[in-house]
Amino acid sequence: MNTVPLSVRLAQRGLDSVTLLVLPAVLCVIGLFVYPFLYGLVLSFAPKTGGILANYRKFFADPFLYDTIGTTLLIAVPATLLNTVVSIPVALRVRLMAKPRLLTTILVIPITLGTVLVAEGLLNYLGPRGWLNRALLEFGLSDHPVRLVHNYWGVFLSLVITGFPFTFLLTQSYVTGIDPSLEQAGAMLGARAPARFRRILLPLLIPGLTVTLCLSFVQAFSVFPSAVLLGAPAGPTRVISIAAYQAAFEQYDYSMASAIAMIMAAVQVLIVVALLAARGLVYRGPAGGGKG
């Protein structure tokens, strides 16, 4: 009796050698993301006192807690939009350069510095005794130091500086993926640069820009070091991540901290789903017979 080899039997069930290579990645995702998320979700429904929803009721009953959602959105959304909008013309310009690698390297340097180092640099440049204020006072452009740190603008500028390289790289990958002959054909038909961008480039970029917006927003919404070092953690820049940190490491209420983390994740998911839904309404691919 001939025995069918194990590899053949696995292949017949769709488990060939290529599929098995995915298993380490799947186990990594389960161990590093799925399990911690499920653990935190269960922990959020196990408060120290009260029913299973006590943590969530406490969060939405206390303005000092639920106001952190609006504060975080007020910082993250403008920073995300600014980074995405600015990245489009920069990526289009870099695409036309003969040697774009140098400029690309300069633009992505903030990624290598890290959030904390960028925050320290901004304190030195924009602080009350920083280089900018000393220059303004020296040349008589201001009578008093301009306050750009330990407030909203300090956190906002940090998110722009650290978030733009990430947004730019994503946008550049989408821009370079567009066939230049499409724009050349539009130019041959008499379309000017604004019309070519509006009718050719932008419709092709919308799907990629939506993904860029989603990823950039998630990154900005989870702001923490900048809000502590450059903002006012107990005041105008008390973001939701600070509330989760205080619950976990100052109050030692890990259940409440998990609940805040779940609320934070829910807000991010809602915004991402809304953006993807908006993309579906605005963009219609060729297969859908919509606008090109």
Secondary structure, 3 states (H helix, E strand, C coil): CCCCCHHHHHHHCCCCHHHHCCHHHHHHHHHHHHHHHHHHHHHHCCCCCCCCCHHHHHHHHCHHHHHHHHHHHHHHHHHHHHHHHHHHHHHHHHHHCCCHHHHHHHHCHHHHHCHHHHHHHHHHHHCCCCHHHHHHHHCCCCCCCCCCCCCHHHHHHHHHHHHHHHHHHHHHHHHHCCCHHHHHHHHHCCCCHHHHHHHHHHHHHHHHHHHHHHHHHHHHHCCCHHHHHCCCCCCCCCCHHHHHHHHHHCCCCHHHHHHHHHHHHHHHHHHHHHHHHHHHHHCCCHHHCCCC
